[in-house]
Amino acid sequence: MNLNDEVFDTKESYECKSSYIICSIPRSGSSLLSYGLTETKIAGIPHEYFNIMNKDILMPRWNLTTIEEYIAVLLKKRVTANGWFSLKIHYHQYYENFLHHAPDKIFPNLKYIYITRRDNIRQSISYLKSIQSGKWTSLDQEYLKPAFDYKRIKGYQSQMDSEEKGWETYFKQKEIEPLRIIYEDFVLSYSDTILKVLNFLGIEIPETLQIAAPKIQKQADDLTENWYQLFLTHEAPEKTLRQANLALEKDNFLEAENLFSLLCQYDTSNPEYQYYLGITQFNQEKYDPALNSFFTGLKQGLLNSDICNYLGKCLERIGEKDTAELFFKQAKELLN
């Protein structure tokens, strides 16, 4: 659903009688909420109109040059038949566009909806993935493969905190009590949340209204979970190492493999992590991955009888007996 599309420009000019703003933070589920409300056809078209990329599409199409002109046209072309106008806006967009233009002086009978997310680590990971890949919703195409970047995720965490504080300060100063929506609850009760918003706004709900399943889907995947765990490892590597060693002691080899894999991603030059990763893989009969881990540790400078012995065992298991004997021999020499 592309809300910039001309299909969302109303053919008739309806009088705007009421309005609401979805106050949001990046990757908080605001697009899911906007699309859901748009599809009811009775709650305006709450698009991110003050995103610079959207302005660069809509303003030239309507031959506009100023924000004042832009707002005036929005209040004509993006109002539903029952007189509702709506928009969604992140705090930094509000700051850039409305710091000197009071929204309640522009938009009639204005109400506020505020959507946030409890888990700002996953929120920040989602933001990084979207920025890198160009895929902002499940309907978009991925242009580039995203790459983990601890410092950027940490920076986005600070940005999310700052935007939340900005909105809370705004609500307090203006004595506004918005309808608060939490993303994690929203995705579990999608239809009920859409109806809750409509009731909060006081919109008359037709008996025939049906809330369809959302067209955009949750984007969190295995990569998101890996990045989440890797972020936690960067935050407290010693904790991950303790967990990995404990799992290894209890012969929980799969858990230990996952944890040592995180440690190897966290510190790509630590041969000890590679060595213990190899042990977890060997004990699961994953001989090829184990060989790779042991050889990586060897290249990184870990040369002792234990790693040579494990290399010999792996090679023996995959039928490379001659090469295995060379490592067994080297293991014995290193003991002397």
Residue pairs with C-beta under 8 A, 6 or more apart in sequence:
1 35
1 38
1 139
1 215
1 216
3 34
3 38
3 45
3 47
3 48
3 54
4 47
4 54
4 57
4 58
6 61
8 38
8 45
8 47
8 78
9 77
9 78
10 76
10 77
10 78
10 79
10 80
10 81
12 81
13 76
13 77
13 79
14 76
14 79
14 80
14 81
14 82
14 83
15 79
15 83
16 75
16 76
16 79
16 83
16 84
16 85
16 107
16 108
17 83
17 84
17 108
17 109
18 83
18 84
18 85
18 108
18 109
18 111
18 201
18 202
19 44
19 84
19 85
19 86
19 107
19 108
19 109
19 110
19 111
20 43
20 44
20 46
20 84
20 86
20 110
20 111
20 112
20 113
20 201
21 86
21 87
21 88
21 89
21 103
21 107
21 110
21 111
21 112
21 113
22 30
22 33
22 34
22 46
22 86
22 87
22 88
22 89
22 113
22 114
22 115
23 88
23 89
23 91
23 94
23 112
23 113
23 114
23 115
23 167
23 170
23 178
24 30
24 88
24 89
24 90
24 114
24 115
24 116
25 90
25 91
25 115
25 116
25 117
25 123
25 160
25 163
25 164
25 167
26 90
26 123
26 127
26 156
26 159
26 160
26 163
27 117
27 123
27 124
27 126
27 127
27 130
28 115
28 116
28 117
28 123
28 183
29 115
29 117
29 181
29 183
29 186
29 187
30 48
30 88
30 90
30 115
31 48
31 88
31 136
31 137
31 216
32 186
32 187
32 190
32 214
32 216
33 46
33 88
33 113
33 115
33 181
33 186
33 193
33 194
33 197
34 46
34 47
34 48
34 88
35 214
35 215
35 216
36 190
36 193
36 194
36 211
36 214
37 43
37 44
37 46
37 86
37 194
37 197
37 198
38 44
38 45
38 46
38 47
39 211
39 212
40 194
40 198
40 209
40 211
41 80
41 81
42 80
42 82
42 84
42 198
42 203
42 204
42 205
42 206
42 209
43 80
43 84
43 86
43 197
43 198
43 201
43 203
44 78
44 79
44 80
44 84
44 85
44 86
44 87
45 78
45 80
45 86
46 86
46 87
46 88
47 54
47 78
47 87
47 88
48 54
48 87
48 88
48 89
48 90
48 93
49 55
49 58
49 70
49 74
49 78
49 87
49 89
50 87
50 89
50 93
50 94
50 96
50 97
51 93
55 70
58 64
58 70
59 65
59 70
62 70
62 73
62 77
64 70
64 73
67 97
67 101
71 106
74 85
74 87
75 85
75 107
78 85
79 85
82 203
82 204
84 201
84 203
85 107
89 97
90 163
91 162
91 163
91 164
91 166
91 167
91 170
92 163
92 166
94 103
94 166
94 170
95 166
103 110
104 110
104 174
111 178
111 179
111 200
111 201
112 171
112 176
112 178
112 179
113 178
113 179
113 181
113 197
113 200
114 167
114 171
114 178
114 179
114 180
114 181
115 180
115 181
115 182
115 183
115 186
116 164
116 180
116 181
116 182
116 183
117 123
117 160
117 182
117 183
117 184
118 182
118 183
118 184
119 184
120 157
120 160
120 161
121 153
121 157
121 228
121 231
121 232
122 220
122 224
122 228
123 156
123 160
124 153
124 154
124 156
124 157
124 159
124 160
125 153
125 224
125 227
125 228
125 231
126 219
126 220
126 224
127 156
127 160
128 146
128 149
128 152
128 153
128 156
129 135
129 146
129 219
129 223
129 224
129 227
130 136
132 144
132 145
132 146
132 147
133 142
133 143
133 144
133 145
133 146
134 140
134 141
134 142
134 143
134 144
135 141
135 142
135 143
135 219
137 216
137 219
138 216
138 217
138 218
138 219
139 215
139 216
146 223
148 227
148 230
148 265
150 230
150 231
150 234
153 227
153 231
170 176
171 177
171 178
179 196
179 197
179 200
181 193
181 197
185 193
186 193
187 218
190 211
190 213
190 214
191 211
194 211
195 205
195 211
198 205
199 205
229 258
229 262
230 262
230 265
230 266
232 239
232 240
233 240
233 262
233 263
233 265
233 266
234 266
237 263
237 266
237 267
240 259
240 262
240 263
240 266
241 259
241 263
243 259
244 256
244 259
244 260
244 263
244 276
245 256
247 253
247 255
247 256
247 259
248 256
248 276
248 279
248 280
251 283
253 280
253 281
253 283
253 284
254 280
254 284
256 276
256 280
257 277
257 280
257 281
257 284
260 273
260 276
260 277
260 280
261 277
263 270
263 273
263 277
264 270
264 273
264 274
264 277
264 293
267 273
269 300
270 300
271 296
271 297
271 298
271 300
271 301
271 302
272 297
272 302
274 293
274 294
274 296
274 297
274 300
274 302
275 293
275 294
275 297
275 302
275 306
275 307
277 293
278 290
278 291
278 293
278 294
278 297
278 307
278 310
279 290
279 310
281 287
281 289
281 290
281 293
282 290
282 310
282 313
282 314
285 317
287 314
287 317
287 318
288 318
290 310
290 314
291 311
291 314
291 315
291 318
294 307
294 310
294 311
294 314
295 311
297 307
298 307
298 311
303 334
304 334
305 330
305 331
305 332
305 334
305 335
306 331
308 327
308 328
308 330
308 331
308 334
309 327
309 328
309 331
311 324
311 327
312 324
312 325
312 326
312 327
312 328
312 331
313 324
314 324
315 321
315 323
315 324
315 327
316 324
